[in-house]
Amino acid sequence: KFRIFIFIWILIRVLFLFISLLFVFFVQISQIYSDKYKLNHILYFHPDFHI
């Protein structure tokens, strides 16, 4: 019974770790995409760069 409790606890810890890592990864990706979009926006709307 005690072993099952430890197993569940470890499982929950791993799950939380995985979710946090996934969240961090998602935030990084979204920031990169937003930066790219902003860069394109600036390049497109800036008169010096406008072709």
Chimera marker file (.cmm) of the C-alpha trace (Angstrom):
<marker_set name="trace">
<marker id="1" x="0.000" y="0.000" z="0.000" r="1" g="1" b="0" radius="0.5"/>
<marker id="2" x="2.795" y="2.408" z="0.910" r="1" g="1" b="0" radius="0.5"/>
<marker id="3" x="4.695" y="1.557" z="-2.313" r="1" g="1" b="0" radius="0.5"/>
<marker id="4" x="1.638" y="2.464" z="-4.427" r="1" g="1" b="0" radius="0.5"/>
<marker id="5" x="1.424" y="5.827" z="-2.658" r="1" g="1" b="0" radius="0.5"/>
<marker id="6" x="5.120" y="6.536" z="-3.411" r="1" g="1" b="0" radius="0.5"/>
<marker id="7" x="4.627" y="5.476" z="-7.034" r="1" g="1" b="0" radius="0.5"/>
<marker id="8" x="1.615" y="7.809" z="-7.431" r="1" g="1" b="0" radius="0.5"/>
<marker id="9" x="3.551" y="10.660" z="-5.768" r="1" g="1" b="0" radius="0.5"/>
<marker id="10" x="6.507" y="10.165" z="-8.160" r="1" g="1" b="0" radius="0.5"/>
<marker id="11" x="4.101" y="9.978" z="-11.105" r="1" g="1" b="0" radius="0.5"/>
<marker id="12" x="2.462" y="13.270" z="-10.069" r="1" g="1" b="0" radius="0.5"/>
<marker id="13" x="5.888" y="14.919" z="-9.637" r="1" g="1" b="0" radius="0.5"/>
<marker id="14" x="7.025" y="13.746" z="-13.083" r="1" g="1" b="0" radius="0.5"/>
<marker id="15" x="3.746" y="14.906" z="-14.607" r="1" g="1" b="0" radius="0.5"/>
<marker id="16" x="4.096" y="18.368" z="-13.042" r="1" g="1" b="0" radius="0.5"/>
<marker id="17" x="7.712" y="18.591" z="-14.230" r="1" g="1" b="0" radius="0.5"/>
<marker id="18" x="6.682" y="17.597" z="-17.756" r="1" g="1" b="0" radius="0.5"/>
<marker id="19" x="3.838" y="20.153" z="-17.817" r="1" g="1" b="0" radius="0.5"/>
<marker id="20" x="6.119" y="22.939" z="-16.567" r="1" g="1" b="0" radius="0.5"/>
<marker id="21" x="8.762" y="22.068" z="-19.190" r="1" g="1" b="0" radius="0.5"/>
<marker id="22" x="6.112" y="21.977" z="-21.890" r="1" g="1" b="0" radius="0.5"/>
<marker id="23" x="4.775" y="25.345" z="-20.752" r="1" g="1" b="0" radius="0.5"/>
<marker id="24" x="8.257" y="26.912" z="-20.768" r="1" g="1" b="0" radius="0.5"/>
<marker id="25" x="8.891" y="25.469" z="-24.243" r="1" g="1" b="0" radius="0.5"/>
<marker id="26" x="5.571" y="26.853" z="-25.513" r="1" g="1" b="0" radius="0.5"/>
<marker id="27" x="6.322" y="30.311" z="-24.072" r="1" g="1" b="0" radius="0.5"/>
<marker id="28" x="9.771" y="30.315" z="-25.723" r="1" g="1" b="0" radius="0.5"/>
<marker id="29" x="8.275" y="29.304" z="-29.105" r="1" g="1" b="0" radius="0.5"/>
<marker id="30" x="5.506" y="31.901" z="-28.896" r="1" g="1" b="0" radius="0.5"/>
<marker id="31" x="8.044" y="34.625" z="-28.000" r="1" g="1" b="0" radius="0.5"/>
<marker id="32" x="10.247" y="33.652" z="-30.972" r="1" g="1" b="0" radius="0.5"/>
<marker id="33" x="7.231" y="33.742" z="-33.295" r="1" g="1" b="0" radius="0.5"/>
<marker id="34" x="6.045" y="37.107" z="-31.958" r="1" g="1" b="0" radius="0.5"/>
<marker id="35" x="9.566" y="38.548" z="-32.332" r="1" g="1" b="0" radius="0.5"/>
<marker id="36" x="9.705" y="37.298" z="-35.928" r="1" g="1" b="0" radius="0.5"/>
<marker id="37" x="6.307" y="38.825" z="-36.614" r="1" g="1" b="0" radius="0.5"/>
<marker id="38" x="7.344" y="42.162" z="-35.067" r="1" g="1" b="0" radius="0.5"/>
<marker id="39" x="10.569" y="42.128" z="-37.077" r="1" g="1" b="0" radius="0.5"/>
<marker id="40" x="8.668" y="41.487" z="-40.311" r="1" g="1" b="0" radius="0.5"/>
<marker id="41" x="6.189" y="44.182" z="-39.340" r="1" g="1" b="0" radius="0.5"/>
<marker id="42" x="8.950" y="46.745" z="-38.718" r="1" g="1" b="0" radius="0.5"/>
<marker id="43" x="10.783" y="45.759" z="-41.917" r="1" g="1" b="0" radius="0.5"/>
<marker id="44" x="7.599" y="45.974" z="-43.925" r="1" g="1" b="0" radius="0.5"/>
<marker id="45" x="6.338" y="49.289" z="-42.549" r="1" g="1" b="0" radius="0.5"/>
<marker id="46" x="9.638" y="51.095" z="-42.150" r="1" g="1" b="0" radius="0.5"/>
<marker id="47" x="10.121" y="53.444" z="-45.165" r="1" g="1" b="0" radius="0.5"/>
<marker id="48" x="13.861" y="52.709" z="-45.481" r="1" g="1" b="0" radius="0.5"/>
<marker id="49" x="13.262" y="48.984" z="-45.886" r="1" g="1" b="0" radius="0.5"/>
<marker id="50" x="10.149" y="49.226" z="-47.982" r="1" g="1" b="0" radius="0.5"/>
<marker id="51" x="10.692" y="47.902" z="-51.509" r="1" g="1" b="0" radius="0.5"/>
<link id1="1" id2="2" r="1" g="1" b="0" radius="0.2"/>
<link id1="2" id2="3" r="1" g="1" b="0" radius="0.2"/>
<link id1="3" id2="4" r="1" g="1" b="0" radius="0.2"/>
<link id1="4" id2="5" r="1" g="1" b="0" radius="0.2"/>
<link id1="5" id2="6" r="1" g="1" b="0" radius="0.2"/>
<link id1="6" id2="7" r="1" g="1" b="0" radius="0.2"/>
<link id1="7" id2="8" r="1" g="1" b="0" radius="0.2"/>
<link id1="8" id2="9" r="1" g="1" b="0" radius="0.2"/>
<link id1="9" id2="10" r="1" g="1" b="0" radius="0.2"/>
<link id1="10" id2="11" r="1" g="1" b="0" radius="0.2"/>
<link id1="11" id2="12" r="1" g="1" b="0" radius="0.2"/>
<link id1="12" id2="13" r="1" g="1" b="0" radius="0.2"/>
<link id1="13" id2="14" r="1" g="1" b="0" radius="0.2"/>
<link id1="14" id2="15" r="1" g="1" b="0" radius="0.2"/>
<link id1="15" id2="16" r="1" g="1" b="0" radius="0.2"/>
<link id1="16" id2="17" r="1" g="1" b="0" radius="0.2"/>
<link id1="17" id2="18" r="1" g="1" b="0" radius="0.2"/>
<link id1="18" id2="19" r="1" g="1" b="0" radius="0.2"/>
<link id1="19" id2="20" r="1" g="1" b="0" radius="0.2"/>
<link id1="20" id2="21" r="1" g="1" b="0" radius="0.2"/>
<link id1="21" id2="22" r="1" g="1" b="0" radius="0.2"/>
<link id1="22" id2="23" r="1" g="1" b="0" radius="0.2"/>
<link id1="23" id2="24" r="1" g="1" b="0" radius="0.2"/>
<link id1="24" id2="25" r="1" g="1" b="0" radius="0.2"/>
<link id1="25" id2="26" r="1" g="1" b="0" radius="0.2"/>
<link id1="26" id2="27" r="1" g="1" b="0" radius="0.2"/>
<link id1="27" id2="28" r="1" g="1" b="0" radius="0.2"/>
<link id1="28" id2="29" r="1" g="1" b="0" radius="0.2"/>
<link id1="29" id2="30" r="1" g="1" b="0" radius="0.2"/>
<link id1="30" id2="31" r="1" g="1" b="0" radius="0.2"/>
<link id1="31" id2="32" r="1" g="1" b="0" radius="0.2"/>
<link id1="32" id2="33" r="1" g="1" b="0" radius="0.2"/>
<link id1="33" id2="34" r="1" g="1" b="0" radius="0.2"/>
<link id1="34" id2="35" r="1" g="1" b="0" radius="0.2"/>
<link id1="35" id2="36" r="1" g="1" b="0" radius="0.2"/>
<link id1="36" id2="37" r="1" g="1" b="0" radius="0.2"/>
<link id1="37" id2="38" r="1" g="1" b="0" radius="0.2"/>
<link id1="38" id2="39" r="1" g="1" b="0" radius="0.2"/>
<link id1="39" id2="40" r="1" g="1" b="0" radius="0.2"/>
<link id1="40" id2="41" r="1" g="1" b="0" radius="0.2"/>
<link id1="41" id2="42" r="1" g="1" b="0" radius="0.2"/>
<link id1="42" id2="43" r="1" g="1" b="0" radius="0.2"/>
<link id1="43" id2="44" r="1" g="1" b="0" radius="0.2"/>
<link id1="44" id2="45" r="1" g="1" b="0" radius="0.2"/>
<link id1="45" id2="46" r="1" g="1" b="0" radius="0.2"/>
<link id1="46" id2="47" r="1" g="1" b="0" radius="0.2"/>
<link id1="47" id2="48" r="1" g="1" b="0" radius="0.2"/>
<link id1="48" id2="49" r="1" g="1" b="0" radius="0.2"/>
<link id1="49" id2="50" r="1" g="1" b="0" radius="0.2"/>
<link id1="50" id2="51" r="1" g="1" b="0" radius="0.2"/>
</marker_set>
